[in-house]
């Protein structure tokens, strides 16, 4: 009786707390960027950077500017090259094995397995590369596509990319959560005769994996890494055009035509001046007394290179890539290690964000579909970016001498491959000659006898 009374009291206290007198269970405020707009950020004042025009603008920036392309590659390549693996995290071996097979990743602490087939299967490398487009555009969405194997297990077939330029609507809940996205149908796709035209597709959040860079509240458009560099990209583009026009216009001088005496109509001379071009066969014919000169610039021309360099430096700073500017009149190479540390920290933060989304919306979904929400899920982990050291011969020797690494056949093959040496074959070293009587090596004895003979001949001569 006492146990039932305590249970009733707990139920009564819980109901009282949920009714408003205790722990809150519902949101009263809003998580979106604005109370009137749930599909786009109202904080962006530049028309070219307001969604969806921002997608086209960022695409132009990353395709047409060398500095922007270098910044993006410097940020993405270390994350793409880092070693990703599946950590058991206390999950059952069956669960860990299936997740590792679906993602094509090794299991942390397990023996390396043979490489799996890749055709018509999920590609981890493509998934990482495409997900990092969230740095370019602020967001990148994928649609989950699965298959059922012969055992009835749900397996990941692919994460189909839904490119930022194809999304026309974001359906955001009042609390800032994503409900769905609407994707435009393909443009220019030829349909079979009599087929119904393709319509826009609404994809619910249950089938989505969305990577958002620096999401704030309900702003699922994210913040592009290129947004702070836009101003400098525009000014740099204009400065490059001015520099090209300066060279083209003033490279050989400005043609000046002086008319002949009593030449009142200068239209012919103006046409000659405008048609002057540099070349092997260029020339002009003038009337008697007329003159044509190529007049140079008086004064100094604007130094476009200085401003272009400054704009490149500012664009590199948007990704903490200060060390890219070292050696270009901006500092000493001695600062490179300090700048590189901050840059590495930013890369690790980006990798951690990618890791969190994949764990929550890829791995945990696969575990829920197959074993239920109470099953422990393994985790996606990676090496610390920048923590690996080159396996030089000196490093291998130091670790071997310290007893940290034991020399074996695998280490020998690795060292041979590292230094471009041929693989170890079945070659056996020739047997050493037997020592001469008295413990002397016959080869050494012969060499000493020859040396004594040469010394005797030299003394006699």
Secondary structure as UniProt FT lines:
FT   HELIX           2..16
FT   HELIX           17..21
FT   HELIX           47..49
FT   TURN            51..52
FT   HELIX           53..64
FT   HELIX           66..81
FT   STRAND          84..87
FT   TURN            89..90
FT   HELIX           93..103
FT   STRAND          106..107
FT   TURN            108..109
FT   TURN            119..120
FT   HELIX           124..131
FT   HELIX           133..137
FT   STRAND          139..148
FT   TURN            150..151
FT   STRAND          154..162
FT   HELIX           164..166
FT   STRAND          167..172
FT   TURN            174..175
FT   STRAND          178..183
FT   TURN            193..194
FT   STRAND          201..204
FT   HELIX           205..207
FT   STRAND          208..212
FT   TURN            213..214
FT   TURN            217..218
FT   TURN            220..221
FT   TURN            225..229
FT   HELIX           230..250
FT   STRAND          254..258
FT   TURN            261..262
FT   HELIX           267..274
FT   TURN            280..281
FT   TURN            288..289
FT   STRAND          291..295
FT   HELIX           304..317
FT   TURN            318..320
FT   HELIX           322..325
FT   TURN            326..327
FT   HELIX           333..335
FT   HELIX           336..358
FT   HELIX           359..363
FT   HELIX           364..371
FT   TURN            373..374
FT   STRAND          379..382
FT   TURN            385..386
FT   HELIX           393..401
FT   TURN            402..403
FT   HELIX           409..418
FT   TURN            419..420
FT   TURN            437..439
FT   HELIX           442..460
//
